[in-house]
């Protein structure tokens, strides 16, 4: 699917003769048309707040994971599921060790 999408994108770019910078301008113009000039700062603030909230949740989850590691394996399943849910990790069909590994992987992935 990804190869098809990349191929389609390359075909469109070759067909239209537009490079990356021109596409950025086109997207910016579409955003201005749809949302208007007055809404753009509000949208940027909302995006910034959402991004900051995500970072806070990631840091909190990392802190809780470190706390769990220091306490050993006595952490309840509910706590693991809460952390997994805050990071967007699917916790169904996973035992506690698999869930810990998935949480750690997600934390390391979002850090980069």
N, C-alpha and C positions, 0 to 999 in steps of 0.2 A: 504494500500500500504506500509506504514511504517513497519507494523508488518511483512509483507512478506519479505521486504528488510532485516530487522533484523534477521528473521529466516534463510534467505539465507546466510547472513554473518556468523551466528553462525554455520550453517551446513558446510560452506567452512572452517571455522577455525577448527572445529572438524575433518573434513576430512583430512585437510592438517596437523593438529597437530601443527599449528603455533600460537603463542601468539601475543600480541600487538607489542612487540619490534621487532620481526622478520618481521612483516608486514612493519614496518617503514623502516627497512633495504632494503626490497624488493622494496618498492616505491622509496627510494633514488637511488637504482641501476637503476631502470627504468628511472628516471629523468636524471641520468648521461648518460645513453645509448642514450636517445632521444635528449638531448640538448648538451651534451659534457661538459667537465670540465670547459672550458673557458666561456661558456654561463651562468653558474649557478650564479656567482656573479652579472652579468648584470641583470638576472632575479630577483634576490633578491633585487637589487637596484630599479628596476621598481616596484616591489611589495611594497617596502617601500615608494616610492614616491606616489603610488596610495593610499596607506593606509593613508599617511599624508594628501593628498588632500581630501580624504573622511572626515577625522577628521576636517579639516578646514571648509569644507562645512557644517558639522554638527554644529560646533560652530557658524558659521555665521547664519545658519537657526535658531538656538536657540536664538541668539541675536536679530534677526529680530522678532521672535515670542514674546520675552519679550518687544520689542519696540511696537509691535502691541497691546499687552495687556495694556501697559501704555497709549496708545492713545485711547483705547476703541475699539468699533466695527466699526470704520470709515475706516478700511483698505479695499482696493479694492480686488475684486475677483482675479485679475491678480497677485497681490502680493502673495496671498495664494497659487495659482496654481504654481507660480515660486518656492516657498519654498517646496511645496509638490513634485514637480518634482525633485528638487535637492536631496530630501531624498528618492525618489523612491516610494512615496505614490500615489496610484491611486486616482485622484480627480474627476473622472467622476461619475455622479449620486450621488453627495454629495452636501448638502447645505453648507453654510459658517461655521455654528457651527459644523457640522459633520467633515468638513475638518480640522478645528482647532483642534478638538479632535484627529483626526487621526495623525496629525502632532505632537502633543504633545506626543501621544503614541509612535510614531516612535523615537522621540528624547529621551524619557525615556528608550526605549528598547535598543537603540544603546549605551546609556551611561553605561549600565551594562555590 
